[in-house]
Amino acid sequence: MQQWFVYLLRCADNTLYCGITTDLDRRVARHNAGTASKYTRARRPVSLAAWTKAEDKSAALKLEILTKKQPAGKKIDFLAGTCRP
């Protein structure tokens, strides 16, 4: 079974971007190359702010949605598991 991750990137303009992947290093590199998303392409460079493992793709998608619903100031703590809704 493939390992899935939910991640938060800190963009150059100090905003956060949330996504899912099976390979964190490759995905961050693609964001910094400008080939992963339109949002981060205009806000490079990006750095990995937080990440967590998910059981499968379905769990990763659900956690991504929950993370995106959090206020900006709580997203990192939420994903790190120190803050729950």
C-alpha positions as CSV (number, residue, x, y, z in Angstrom):
1,M,0.0,0.0,0.0
2,Q,1.3,3.4,-0.9
3,Q,2.0,6.0,1.8
4,W,0.1,9.3,1.5
5,F,1.0,12.6,3.1
6,V,-0.9,15.8,3.7
7,Y,1.4,18.8,3.7
8,L,1.4,22.6,4.2
9,L,3.8,24.8,2.3
10,R,4.8,28.3,3.5
11,C,4.9,30.5,0.4
12,A,7.2,33.6,-0.2
13,D,4.2,35.9,0.6
14,N,3.7,34.1,3.9
15,T,0.5,32.3,2.9
16,L,0.0,28.6,3.3
17,Y,-0.8,26.0,0.6
18,C,-2.2,22.6,1.5
19,G,-2.0,19.5,-0.6
20,I,-1.5,15.7,-0.7
21,T,1.2,13.6,-2.2
22,T,3.0,10.2,-2.0
23,D,6.5,11.8,-2.3
24,L,7.1,15.0,-0.2
25,D,10.5,15.8,-1.6
26,R,9.4,15.5,-5.2
27,R,6.2,17.5,-4.7
28,V,8.0,20.4,-2.9
29,A,10.6,20.4,-5.8
30,R,7.7,20.6,-8.3
31,H,6.1,23.5,-6.5
32,N,9.4,25.4,-6.5
33,A,9.9,24.6,-10.2
34,G,6.5,26.2,-10.9
35,T,4.9,23.0,-12.3
36,A,2.7,21.8,-9.4
37,S,0.0,24.5,-9.0
38,K,-0.9,27.9,-10.2
39,Y,-1.2,29.2,-6.7
40,T,2.4,28.4,-5.7
41,R,3.8,29.3,-9.1
42,A,3.3,33.0,-8.3
43,R,4.4,32.7,-4.7
44,R,7.8,31.0,-5.0
45,P,10.0,29.9,-3.3
46,V,8.0,27.7,-1.0
47,S,9.1,25.6,2.0
48,L,7.6,22.7,3.8
49,A,5.9,24.1,6.9
50,A,4.2,20.9,8.2
51,W,3.2,17.4,7.1
52,T,1.6,14.3,8.4
53,K,1.0,10.7,7.2
54,A,-2.4,9.4,6.2
55,E,-3.5,5.8,6.0
56,D,-4.5,6.0,2.3
57,K,-5.6,8.5,-0.4
58,S,-9.1,8.8,0.9
59,A,-7.9,9.6,4.4
60,A,-5.4,12.1,3.0
61,L,-8.2,13.9,1.0
62,K,-10.4,14.1,4.1
63,L,-7.6,15.5,6.2
64,E,-6.7,18.0,3.5
65,I,-10.3,19.3,3.5
66,L,-10.4,19.6,7.3
67,T,-7.0,21.4,7.2
68,K,-8.2,23.9,4.6
69,K,-11.3,24.7,6.8
70,Q,-9.1,25.8,9.7
71,P,-8.2,29.5,10.3
72,A,-4.8,30.3,8.8
73,G,-3.2,30.8,12.2
74,K,-4.2,27.3,13.3
75,K,-3.5,25.2,10.2
76,I,0.1,24.2,11.1
77,D,-1.0,23.2,14.7
78,F,-4.0,21.4,13.4
79,L,-1.9,19.3,10.9
80,A,0.7,18.7,13.6
81,G,-2.0,17.2,15.8
82,T,-1.8,19.8,18.5
83,C,-5.1,21.4,17.6
84,R,-8.4,19.7,16.8
85,P,-11.7,21.3,15.7
